[in-house]
Amino acid sequence: MFITENETADANVSSHMMKGKQSPMNPTLYRTTQIDGLSIFYREAGPKDAPTLLLLHGLPSSSRMFEPLFARLSDRYHLVAPDYPGFGHSDWPDAKKFPYTFDHIAETMSHFTEALGLSRYTLYMQDYGGPVGFRMALLHPERIEALIVQDAVAHNEGLGVNWKMRRAFWEDRAANESALRTNLLSLQTTRTRHVGNDPNLERYDPDLWTDEFAFLSQPGQAEIQSDLFYDYRTNVDAYPKWQAWMREKQPRLLVIWGKYELSFDSSEPESYRRDVPNAEVHIVDGGHFALDTAADRIAALVQGFAGASREGGVARRAG
């Protein structure tokens, strides 16, 4: 199934969800918990006995990027969105003492789910959430109800031509460190992640990227993000393993992709369908952070998909 953003949203979506107003009965709570000696910040909302959505953010964002979904879905889902170490309001340990690798972050996030007692969930992965989430899924597949991928890559060709300088950084870090930081962490790049090639720039709140750039400009952030991005090469090495897992397990999979996405190649949504032929693939009216402009549409897609996942899981267990 391949559907563009012009498809009508689910007619059953509640009016308060479509307006982005959070139910007063299910307010977002802002919490911290100690995981592996670190303070991990997370947002949580919704009934704890409802189906759980674990939301994993991208670069250079935080759990804050999921606020539009919290406002629209907290009446019917248990939403949990952590900040990784080195991001948002979680601890930022010194890069000289803490290995910023995707293996390490995935391990911390797995321990986070255990501390919260999350034994079964739909995993929502955006950007860096992909390599974190796929590691978690392969480590504990029994915990995965379904997968939602929003502008995250699991195929080498999905990185596209924009990644030439970044691949050079992986080949020779010392020679390319300065260029990489300009390419990955500049204000211009931070803005482009949001707006992509969308001609309707007036739809975007500039606070989206100026807030993120202020975060990236904090002491220690350049080192943290350079270390973590240097480790991104291990994701490329792991892509065949993630693809094989999807082909074998055939998880329920929803792929959401911003039509104005410039960080990744537009071929990536169809690459997921090669691995999981029954995947739902939707192209929405947004960029890399598609929730900026397509929150109502994405919330409707998530609601329909997660609800069907839950019903299917109950039926399988009953049978």
Residue, then its C-alpha position, 0 to 999 in steps of 0.5 A: m500500500f502506497i498512499t500520498e498525503n492527499e488521502t483523506a484522514d481517518a474519519n474516526v479521529s476525534s475532534h480534539m485530536m484533530k485540533g491538537k488539544q490534549s485531553p485534560m484527563n491525560p496531561t503530559l508529565y515530565r519525569t526523570t529516572q536513574i538509568d545506569g547512573l544517568s538521569i534520563f528525562y522523558r515525557e509520558a501521557g495517557p492511560k498506563d493500561a492502554p497500548t504503549l507507543l515508545l517514541l524515539h527521537g532524531l538529531p538534534s531533537s529530543s522527546r520535545m519533537f513528539e509533543p504534537l502526538f502527545a496532544r493528539l493521541s494521549d486519550r487512547y494510548h500510553l505515550v512514552a518519549p525519552d531523551y537519549p544521553g547527551f540530548g535534551h534534558s537527560d544527562w550529558p556525560d563528558a564524551k571523554k568518559f562516556p562512549y557515545t555509540f548507538d550500541h550504548i544508547a540502545e542499551t541505555m534505552s532498553h534499560f529505560t524500558e525495563a525500569l518503566g516496566l514496558s514489556r510490550y510496545t509499538l516502536y516509533m522511530q524517527d531519524y536516529g530513532g531508527p538505529v537505536g530502535f532496530r538494535m532494541a528490536l533485535l535484542h528483544p523482539e518479544r517486546i515489539e508489537a509493531l514498528i513505525v518508521q518516520d524518516a529513518v533509514a535502514h538501507n545504504e541507498g537511503l543515505g543518498v548523495n548528501w552523505k558524501m562528506r559524511r562518509a569521508f568523515w568515517e574514512d578519515r575522521a581527523a582530516n574531515e572533523s571540521a568539515l563534518r561539524t559544518n555539514l552536520l551541526s550548522l544553523q543552515t543544516t539545522r534549518t534545512r532538516h525542517v524545511g527541506n525543499d518545501p516551497n511553503l516556508e511560512r508554515y514553519d516556526p523558526d523556533l524549531w531550528t533556532d532552539e535546536f541550534a542553541f542546543l547544539s551550541q552548548p559546551g560539549q555538544a560538538e564533541i558529543q555529536s561528532d562522536l555519535f555521528y562517527d559511530y553512525r558508520t556501524n549502522v550502515d554495517a548493520y543494515p543487512k542484519w536489520q533487513a534480514w530480521m524484517r524479512e524473517k519476522q515480517p513485523r507490522l510496519l508503518v512507514i511515514w515519509g516527508k515529501y520534502e525530506l532532504s536528509f535521506d533519499s526518496s527511495e527509502p520508503e519503497s526499500y522497506r516494502r521490499d523487506v516487508p511487502n505488507a508494510e503501509v507506506h504513506i508520503v505526507d506533507g512535510g519534511h524530515f521532521a514531518l510532525d512540524t506540518a503534518a501532525d494531524r495526518i500522522a496522528a490519524l495514521v498512527q491511530g489507525f495502525a496502532g489500533a489494528s496492531r493491538e486488535g491483531g495481537v489480541a486475536r493471535r493470542a486468543g487463537 
